[in-house]
Amino acid sequence: MTRLAIMAVLSLCFAALAPAALAQMPVAPEAQKNHGNLGAYLDFTRLSTSSGAANMLGFGGRIGFNVQRHIVLEGEVAYDFQRSLTSTITAGSLTSTTSADVKMLHGLFGFKIQTTGSTRTFALLKGGFVNFGVSGPANAGAINNQIGDIVNGHTAGVLYPGGGVEFNFGKFGIRAEAGDEIMFLSNKQNNFRATIGPNFRF
């Protein structure tokens, strides 16, 4: 009975000391930089409209938190600068051509699935919104401030599947990605989107 009691006490002491001993073990540098990421990027979107395509340029930022080593929960916002577009409007027997300025605000949130190491490849799937700002002259008796079926202040739902690569040098790196930003306007609209910029891992 005494021997059993001694064994039980020794087992409890070992169980209490084990976590403390593990806590003293050094953590690999790679593991210390695997909690999440913070980045900025240049944004390129080839916007498709009923009047043709337009190359939109801007900048954005993103933040992500690792659910585990291979899965990151990530959100981002990007702003594309104003770009002048031309649209042809037909109202009854009258056809007019007018120019308008378009700018875009993107908001996306979703998952990134990645490999590990200094060079990482990844796939991502995000959803969110895009908001359009359209300014310009009224389209003679037709629809005011519209370009290619896009009206000022219009917000559309977005689905963004894509993928890319990261090149990491310690905590810092470069990330490049591309995908299809699918906008749900009057109908489903596919738009090529690409980003590149610095990334900080923490």
N, C-alpha and C positions, 0 to 999 in steps of 0.2 A: 504494500500500500504506500509506504514511504517512497519507494523507488518510483512508483507511478506519479506521486505528487511532485517529486523533483523533476521528472521528465516533462510534466505539464507546465511547471514554472519556467523551465528552460525553453520550451516551445513558445510560450507567451513572450519571453524576453527577446527571442530571435525574431518573432513576428513584429514586435514593436521597433526593433533596431533596423530591420531590413529596409523600410522606406527611407529612413534617415541616411543609411549607407548609399542607397540608390540616388538620393538627392545630391550627394557629394560627387557623384560621377560626372565628369565633364560632358557637356552637350556638344555634339558635332556642329561645326559652323553652319553646315548646310541646313540642319534642323532648326537652328536659331533664326534662319531667314525664310521660314516656311509657314508663316502665320497668315500672310496676305500680301497684297500689292497695292501700290498707289502710282498712278501714271498720268501723263499728259500726252496729247497726240495731235497731229495734223489730220484733218478729216477731209476726204474726197468722196463726194456722192455724185454719180451720174444720174440725174433726175430725168425720168421719162414722163413726158406730158403728151396730150393729144396734139400739141403744136410742135413736137420734136423733143430732142434730148438737150439737157443743159448740164455743164460741169460745175458743180457747186463745191466751193472750198471753204474751210473753216478750221476751228480748233475745238478741242474737248478735253475732258478729264474723266478718270475712272478710279474706282476703289473696289477692292475685292477682299473677301475673307475666306480662308480655307475651311471647308467642311471637313475635309481630310486631305492627304497629300496630293491626291489626283483630282479632287473636285473643289472648285472655287465658286462661291456665290458672289456675283459681281454686278455693279450698277455703274452707269455712265451717262454723261450729258455732253452734247456737242452743239455748237452754233456755227452755221454756215453763213458767210457774209452775203450781202445783197448782190444779186446778179440780174442784169437786164435781159429780158426775154421778149420775143415778139410773138403775138398771137393773132390769128385771123378769126373774126367773129362774123357770123351770118345771122341777121335778124330780118326775117321775111325776105324781101327781094334785095335788101341791102347787105353788102359784104364790106367789112372794114378791117384794116390791119392796124394794130396798135401795139405799143411797147409798154411793159410794166416791169417793176423791180420786184424780185422774189428773194426772200431770205428764209432760212429754215432753223428750227430748234428740234433736236433729237433727244429723247429720253428712253434709255433701254435698261432692262434688268433681267438677269437670268443666270444660267450655269455655264461654267467653262470646265471642260475635262482635259487634263494635261498630263504629260509625262514629267519626269523629274530629271534633275541634273543641270549642268551649266547651259546646255542647249535644249530647249523644250519645244515640242510641238503640241498643238492643242486644237480642240474643236469646241464650238460654243453655240448655244441656242438662247436667244434673248427675245423678250417681247417688250412692248412699250408704246410710245406715241411719237408722232412728228407733227409740229405746228408750223403753219405757213404764214408769213407776212408778205402781203402783196400790196404794192403802192403804184400809182400811176393814174393817167387820165381815165375818165369814165368812157365806157365803150358805147357811144352814141345810142342811147335809148335801150341798150341791151342790159348786160350784167356789169355792175360797177366793180372795178378793181379785181378782175379775173384774168388769169393766164393759164391756158391749157386745162380748163376745168378745175383749177385751184383758186379758191376765193380767199380773200384776206381774213386771217384769224381762224381758218379752218384747221381742225385737229383730227388726224387720222390714226387708227390703230396700226401697229407695225409688228411684224415677225421677222427676226434677223438670225438666220443660220449662217455660220461662217467658220473660219479656221485660220491658223497662222503659226508663227514661230517666234520664240524669244531667245535672245543671246544674252546670257547673264555673266557679269564680271563682279563676283561678290554680291553686294546688296543691290548694285545698279545693273541695268541692262537696257537693251533695245527690243521693242516689241513691234511686230508688223502683222497685220491681219487683213483679210478680205472676206466679203460675203455678199449675200443677196438681201437687201433691205426691202422686204415685201410690204408695200403700203396698201391699205384697204380704203381706197377712195370710192369713186362711183363704181369702180371694179377693181380687181386685184392688179397691182402694178409692181413689176419687178424693177429694182434699181441697184446697180452695182455700187458697192461701198468699200472703201479701203482706208485704213488708218496706219500711221507709223509714228513712234515717239519713244521717249525715255520711260523707264519703268523702275520703281524702287520697291524692293522686297523687304518685308519686316517680319 
